[in-house]
Amino acid sequence: MADDRVRRSADSLASQPVRVAVLIDHGDVPAWVARVLDDLLVATEVTLVGIGRVERPSERPPLWSRLYRAFDARVFPIDADPFAPTDVTERIAAAPSLDLHPHAWEGIGIDVLLELSTAPAPQGLARRPKRGVWTISHGAPGSTRPGVDELVAQAPVTEVSLLVDGAAAYRTWSATDPVSLGRGRASHYWKASAFMLRALRELYQTGDLARGEAAPRRAAPRATAPAPRARELVSLGATQVRTRVRKLWSLDQWTLAFRADPATTESNPSFDLERFTTLSPPTDRFWADPFVARHGDGWVVLFEEKVYGRRPAWISALHIDRHGTVTPPVPVLQCDYHLSYPFLLRWQDTWWMVPETARNKTIELWRAVAFPHRWKRERVLVDGVQAVDPTLFEHDGRWWMFCNIGEPHASREDELHLFHATSPLGPWTPHPRNPIKSDIRSSRPAGRVFFSDGAWHRPAQDGSDGYGSSLVVHRIEQLDPRTYREVAIRRMAATGGSGLHTINACDGMTVIDVRLARPRVPLVERFTRYRSRRS
């Protein structure tokens, strides 16, 4: 849980816990609300002054909506339903019961009222909390059908916000599930279940909580979400049929591309995608996540190699000489768990690698015994986390590590975490503002952080139009053990392909990966080659 990954700063600016009152429904509550309560009951930054039970509005969704939700749940099942009814009677037995009569709140001294009920706070209570009424809002401001409008419009992202008196204080953007309302809502709300505690910690540490512009007040999240209309479902179905037909004829395959240029350095990668040479892996596999280093009379490229239908993936290496000749790849690191994103690091005259080992719930440091073919695991840097694409660099005498970590049952594509240490060996300390970013459009690392024009630059993936759809390069504006701030300065999309999600460079060479559509069957491949020769 987020509780395990985010530590309270030792030099907190506030000395007193935040006094919090909570409103929940009578009877069972949604599972995501139960998780919020679990966090509050153990958080040292919070004093739970009372829990009020609100009568749930009586409503019975229309038959069409019930049929759609049943169909959606059967065709697109989820691991854990955030709206599953959950009995919290025993969990909150020790917490004070909160009288909902406005006069009963006099003298209690409530800082924050968390509105986790499907009915709003009784009239008069909303003016009592010093730091406002907090609630979760699903969908864009003004949306009348949260989640449904984004699904029907095939919007690339769906917004979920923490509202404080109607103003957005914490916002996140997740990829819109293209076919399932229930599956999309599940990921959104499991992630949102951590918002309350994150914001309360910020309020405790800083004494304040930044707010955005005021937004129209939106209804509380309901288990009985509206369903798409019949004609909208027909349109969505037609889109999916077209997508499935295309996949019968073609295969989206990740492959590598490179460009040799004497002007290229690690601080000056080539962004001219028109001039890259593309490599073609066998049709039974893909190549992705390339990292490059100068070696011998050319360059060595380490990357993820994965055979379709076989687990797990491994790390392979190929050599490119100064004439552009490429050797066949050979495996250099294999484990009984999935390996990818072989982050390369030169430190103390030795090559090191930090591959992604999220399936093993570790972040691992490997040392080159004989670069690039033999590696030894030196140590586990962080244990018990499913961190994707760990990316290290040194700045101002400290080492920093970016990686994405997701909330349980939610996507790992959205939330960027930051750690720091005195050396790559650790120990690694989580940044107090983790996650420092929650946005599918620009969070997940996409290669080495590089220094250019007097500033550090961080490549990131944009997965809003599908996994690895494009790249965004950020300039880091502020980085220290208390603060992180960056601004996007460049966007890169694949030329002639449908995806691009890694870029790395060293002296004389830039490497990327691109997603290309390949013919799925030999007949189509022969026909494509025939058409190519005729043209």
N, C-alpha and C positions, 0 to 999 in steps of 0.2 A: 504494500500500500504506500500511498504518498507519505504516510506517517513515518515509514522506515527510511525514506530517501531524502527527506528535507529536514535538516537540523536547525534548531533555533540558534541564532547568532549569539555568541558569548557576550557580546557587548550590546545587548538590547537597549533601546532607548527608553522603553517603558518598563516600569518596575511592577506594575499591577496587571494581573490577568484581565482579559476582556470579559466583561459580564454579559452573558448571552442568555436570552430567552428564546424558546423554540415553540413553534406551532406545528402540530401534526394532526392527521385525521384520527377520529375515533376508530377503534378497531384496528385491523391490519393496515400496514402502510406499504408503499412500493419499496422494493428491495434497495433501490438507489438511496432512498431516504433513510433506510435502516443503516446503510453504510455511513452516511453523514453522522447519524447519531453515535455509531461506534467510534468514529474519529473524535467527536466532541467529548465523549465520556472519558477518554484517556489523554486528551491534549492538555499539557501543562500551561499553555498560554490562555486557556479559557476557564472561566468559572461559570458553570451551568446553573443559573439562578432559578430556572423553572421550565417545565414542559407543559404546554397547554394543548388540550385535545379539542378539535373543532369538528362539528358535525359535517360529514361529507355530503355534498349536494346530491340529492336523489336524481339520477338520470339513467336512462336506458338508451344506449345507442341504437340507431335505426338498424333494421335487419340487414340492409346492404352493407353497412359498416361492420357488423358482426361477421357476416359471411366473408368479407374481404380479409379481415384480420385472421380468421381461421385459415383461409387459403394461404395467406402470406406466411403464417407461422409454419404451415406444413411444408410448403415448397422451399422456403428459405429459413430453415431452423437456425436458432442462435444457441450459444453455449449457456448463457445466463440472461434471463429476462429482467431488466431493471425495474419493470412494473409488476413483477410477481408479488402477490400479497404476502407480507411478512409480519409475523407476530413479534412485537417488540416489548411486550408487557414485562417480561423478566429483565430485559436489558435496562429499562428505565425505572425499575421499581425503586431504586435508591435515589433517583433525582426528585427534587421538589415538584409538586404539582402546582400548576400556575392557574390561578383564578382569572377567568377571562373578563370579569367585570372591570371597566376602566379604572374605577376608584381603588380597586385592589392593588393597583400597580404603584400607588403613591408611596414614595420612600424606598422602593426596592432598589433603585439605581441601576437601570438596565442600559447598557451601551448599545447592544445590537439585538434586534428581533429577527430571527430567521423564520421566514414564512415557507414552511415545507408542506403545508396543507394544500388540498385542492380547492379549499374555500379561502377567501382573503381574511385578513385579520378583522375582528369585530370593530365596528366604528368607534373611534376614540383612542384605540390602543396605538395606532400608527404614529401618533404624535409623541409618544412617551420615550422611545429609545433615543439616546443622545447621538448615536451614529447611524440611525436610520433603520428602515425595514429592508431586509435583504431577501431576494428571491431569485430563482433560476428562470430564465426566459429562453425559449427555443424558437428559432426562426429569426428572420430579418425584422427590423422595426416595422410595425404596422401590418405584419403578416396576419391574415385571418385564419389560415390553416397551416400552422407551424409544421415544417417537415414535408407536408403534402405539396405545398406550392413549389418547393425546391425540387422535389421528385418529378412533378409533372413538367416543370420547365427545364428539367435536366440541368439545373444550375450546378456549376462545378463544386461549389462549397455550400455548407450549411453552417449558420452561425448559432452558437449557444453563448449566452451572456449571464453574468451575475449582475443583477440590477440593485442599486442602492437608492431607494426613494425614486425609482424610475430612471436613474442615470446609469449607464454601463460602467461598472468599475473593473470588470474582468471579462475579457472576450476571447473566444476561441473559434477557429474555423476548421471544420473537418470536411473531408471529401464526401459529397452526397452519394449515397448508395444509388446506383442507376436503376435498380429494379425493385427494391424492397424497402417499404416504409419502416417495418418493424426492425429489420436488421440495422438500418441507418440510425433509428432512434436508440437502439441498444448501445451502440458505440458512443453516441453523443452523450447519453445520460450517465453511463458509467464513468466517462471522463469528467462530466460536470459534477459528479458526486464529490470530487476533490476540491472544487472551487471554494466552498465555504471555508474550509480549514486553511487553505492557502491565503485567502484574503484576511482571515482573522489573524493569522501569523504576521502578515504584513502590518496590520493595524497595531498589533502588539509590539513589533520590533521598531516601527517608525513613528507610531502615534498618529498616523494619518493613512488615508486610503485614497489614491488618485481616482478621479471619476471622469468619465467622458461627458459628451453632450447628453442633455436630457432626452429621453426617448419615450414614445407612447407606452403607457403601462400595458403590459400584456398579461394574458391569463396564465394562471399557474399550470404547470405541466399536468396533463390528465392521462390516465391509462386508456380512456376512451377517445383516442385521437381520431379526428375525422379521416375518412377514407377518400381516395381519388374517385371521381365520378366515372360512370361506365365509359363514356366516350374518351376520357383521359386514359383509362386502362387500355382501351383499344389502341390508342396512339403509342403508349409505352410498349405494348406487345409487339406492334409492328416494328418498332425500333430494335427490339431484342431479336426478332426474327432475322432482320437484316444483318445484325451483328453476328448471329450464330451461323448464317449462311456464309458470310465472309470467312469465318474461322474454319469452315469446312474446306475451303479452297486454299487458305494461306495460314502461315504460322508466324506469329510475332517472335522473332529471335533476336536476342541480344548478342552483339558482336563488338569487336574492337576496331578502332581507327587511330591512325597516328600521323603526325606531321613532323618531319625533320627540318629544322631551321636554325642556322647558327646564331640568330638573334634571340632565340628562346632561352630563358633561364627559369628557375623555380619561381622567381618573382615576376616573370614576364611570360606567362603561357600564351599560346597562340589561340585567338578566338575566331580566326578566319576558317570556319567550318567547311567552306567550299574547297579547300586545298588539302584535305585529309585523305589518306589512303586507307580504304576499308579492308579488313581481313575477313575471311569467310570460314567460320567453323563448320565441321560436319553437321548435317541436318539433324542429327540425333541429340544435339547439345547446344548450350549457349556459353558465351564468354562475357564477363562483366567485371566491373569495379577495377579497372587497371591502375596500377601504380608503377612508376618508371624510375630507374636509377642508371647513372652512367656506369658502364662496366666493360672492361676490355677494350676492343676496338669499336664498340658501339654502345648499345643500351640493353638492359634487361627489363622486361615487363612482367610483373607478377599480377595475377588476376584470379577471379573465381571461375572455375570450370564446373559445369553441372550437366549431367546426362539426364534427359527427360525421363521421368518415371523411376529414377534411381536416387536413393538417398544414401548418404549425404553428399553435398558438394565439397570440393577440395580446392586447394590453391595450386595453380600451375605457373610455369614461367616459360617465356620464349625470349629469344635474342634477336635484336635488329642490328645489323652492322651498318657502317657509315655509308654503304651503297644502297641501303634500303632492303637488303635481303633478310628475310624472316625465317628463323628456324622453326621446326615443329615444336609445339608446346610439350613440356614434360611435367608431371606432378612433382611438387616439391614439399608439400605439407598435407597430410591426410590424417583425420581423426575419426572416431566413431560418432562424431556429431558434426553438424553443418558448419562449414567455414566459408567466409566471404570477406570482401572489403579488406584486402591485405595491406593495411596501413604501414608504410615503410618509414623508418626513422633512423637517421645517422646520429649516433651519440657515443662519445668516448672512443672514437675511431673504430666503432663496431656497428654493423647493421642490425637493427631490431625490427620486429614486426608485431603489430597489434591487430590481429585479424578479428573480424566479427565472430563471436562465439555465443550469440544470444541463446541459441538452443541449449547450450550447456549452463546457462544462467551465470556466466562469468565474463569478465574482461581480462584477457590474458596477454602477457608480454613474452614474446619468443625472441631468442638470440640466435644470430646466424653463426653456426659452427663452420660452415664452408659456403659462403654466399655464392649463388642464391639457392643451392640445392639441399643443404642440410641445416635443420633448425632444431633448437632445444628450448622447451618451455622453461622460462626463467622463474616466473611467478604469476600468481593470480593477483591482478591489481584491485579489482572490485569483485566481490562474490555476492551471489543471490539476486542478481539483476538481469533482466533481459534487455540489454543495451545494444542498439544497432549502430553500426558505422562509427566506432570510437575514433576520434581525430585529435592528435596531440600537437602542441607547439609550445615554444618557450618565449616568454615575454616578461621583461622587467625582472629577470632573475627568478621567475616562477614558471612552472609548467602548468599548462592548461589542457583540459580534455573536454571536447564536445562529444555528445552522443544523444541518441533519442531513446527515451524510456516511456512506455505507455502505462496508463492505469490498468489494473486487472480488467479483462474483458473488453478493453478499448484498443483502438489502433495505436501502434508504435510509430506511425508516420508523422504524428502531429506535434509532439512535445519535445523540445530541445532542452537538454540538461547540460550543466557545466560543472566540472570538478577542477580543483587545483592542488598542486603538490610542490615540494621543493626539488624533486627530481622525477624522472619517469618511473622510478621504482616505487614511488609513493612514500607514505600513505596518502591516498587521495581524499580530499575533503569536498563534500557537496557545496555548491554555491547556495547561499541562504535564500536566493530568489528563484530557485528551481521549481518548476521548469521556467527557464528564462524566456521562452517563446512557446506559444501554442497555436500553430498555424500550419495547416497542411501545405500551404503555398510556399513556405520558405524556412522550414525548420530542419529537416533531416540533412546531415552532412553529405557533401558530394565531392570530397577530395581534400587535399592539404590546404591549410590556411597559409596564405603567402603574403609577404611584405612588399608593397609597391607604392610608389608616390608618397612615401612618408606615413603609410598606414597599413594595418593588417586587413586582409580581405578574406572573407569566408564564403566558399561556394556552398550552395544548398540546393536541395531538390524541390521542385514544384510538382507535387503529386495530385493537384486539383483536377487535372484532366486525365487521370489514370496514373498508375504507378510509374514514376520516373519520366514524366512527360516532358520536362524541361528543367533548366538550371537558372538559378538566381545568384548573382555574386553580390555580397554585402561588404561595405566598408565598416569596420569596427570603430565606433566612435568613442566608447568608454568601456574599459575592462579593468576591474579590480575585485578584491574579495567581497565587496558589498554591492557592486553595480555592474550591469551589462547593458550596452546599447549599441545597435547597429542600424545601418540604413542601406537599402537596396540601391545599387548603382548600375547593374547590367543584367539583362535577361538573355538567355541563349536557348534556342530551339534547334532540334536536329534538322539538318538539311537533307531532304530525301528520305527521312525516316519519321517514326512516330514517337520516339523517345530519346532522351539523353539525360543521364543522371550521375556521371562521374567525369571529372577533369583533373589531370595532374601533369606536372612538367618538371624537367630538370635541364641541365645544360644541353641545348641543341634539340630537344625533343618534347613534344606535347602528345599525350595520349588521352583518348576519351572512349566511352562506350556509346553505342547507338542501337536503337531497336528498329529492325527492318522487317518488312513483310516478305516472307519466303514462301514459294509454292509448297504446298503440303504433300502433293502426290507427284510421282515422276511424269505422268501425262501432262499435268499443268506446267511443270518445269520445262518439258520439251517444247510445249506450245509457246511458252514465254521466250525461250531461246530462239525459236523459229521466227516469232514476230520481231525480236530484236535484230536478227540478221537481215530480215526484209527491210527494216527501217533504216 
